[in-house]
Amino acid sequence: TQLLEQSPQFLSIQEGENLTVYCNSSSVFSSLQWYRQEPGEGPVLLVTVVTGGEVKKLKRLTFQFGDARKDSSLHITAAQPGDTGLYLCAPTDSWGKLQFGAGTQVVVTP
Amino acid sequence: NAGVTQTPKFQVLKTGQSMTLQCAQDMNHNSMYWYRQDPGMGLRLIYYSASEGTTDKGEVPNGYNVSRLNKREFSLRLESAAPSQTSVYFCASSEWSRAANEKLFFGSGTQLSVL
């Protein structure tokens, strides 16, 4: 199992602020997914990134895959209370094995 | 749109008791999974079933058994529950397993406490 680190572990911000969370490993990923999990629910897929350097946007969320495919970031612009949740990165290795990070808990207060 | 349905939602067991967690999906998916989620450790794969009739161990299979009853249903059994199995359990499904960019659909989880 490759070492996978998500940072920060917890982030509390006010509505309207921006935030960035990170997913890092020493291993190269073939692809990487980001999921969001709300309290009492299972994770829901937000995006999949495949190509090194790839940037994908989903409304106010911007996802970036590192050039070397070892890291990824999620940036939220003008956060809203509805963005509150646990953000999980889930890379896939070259053998197709999917692994989940421990997640970043984001709390956006009005 | 039911998706992935898990039962029960909550369960409290005494050490040594047994129970079965039920999972069903209505998306005609081939692959199904059982994960456990513990604070600070992310989701860890217990068992998975790539297709009907097959099951394989994941990262943390000890103390668990699974049954792929049919294409829709995948159950997880704890034969003799231990406090270390206190966790939130998630069932998930996908069209195929270990395929590039495969999207997992999760149930809403079972909160299990073993006293």
Contacts between the chains, C-beta under 8 A, distances in Angstrom:
chain1	res1	chain2	res2	distance
A	1	B	59	6.7
A	4	B	42	7.7
A	9	B	40	7.7
A	30	B	100	6.7
A	31	B	100	6.1
A	31	B	101	5.5
A	33	B	101	7.6
A	33	B	103	7.8
A	35	B	104	8.0
A	40	B	108	6.7
A	40	B	109	7.3
A	41	B	106	7.9
A	41	B	108	5.2
A	41	B	109	7.3
A	42	B	4	7.4
A	42	B	90	5.2
A	42	B	92	7.2
A	42	B	106	2.8
A	42	B	107	5.4
A	42	B	108	5.5
A	42	B	109	5.8
A	43	B	43	7.4
A	43	B	90	7.8
A	43	B	104	7.5
A	43	B	106	5.3
A	44	B	106	7.3
A	45	B	103	5.1
A	45	B	104	6.8
A	48	B	101	4.7
A	48	B	103	7.5
A	50	B	100	7.6
A	50	B	101	6.5
A	88	B	42	6.9
A	88	B	43	7.2
A	92	B	100	7.0
A	92	B	101	7.7
A	95	B	98	7.6
A	96	B	97	7.9
A	96	B	98	3.4
A	96	B	99	6.9
A	96	B	100	7.1
A	97	B	98	7.1
A	98	B	45	7.9
A	98	B	98	7.8
A	98	B	102	7.6
A	98	B	104	7.6
A	99	B	42	7.8
A	100	B	35	7.8
A	100	B	42	4.2
A	100	B	43	4.0
A	100	B	44	7.6
A	101	B	42	5.3
A	102	B	40	5.3
A	102	B	41	6.0
A	102	B	42	4.3
A	103	B	42	6.4
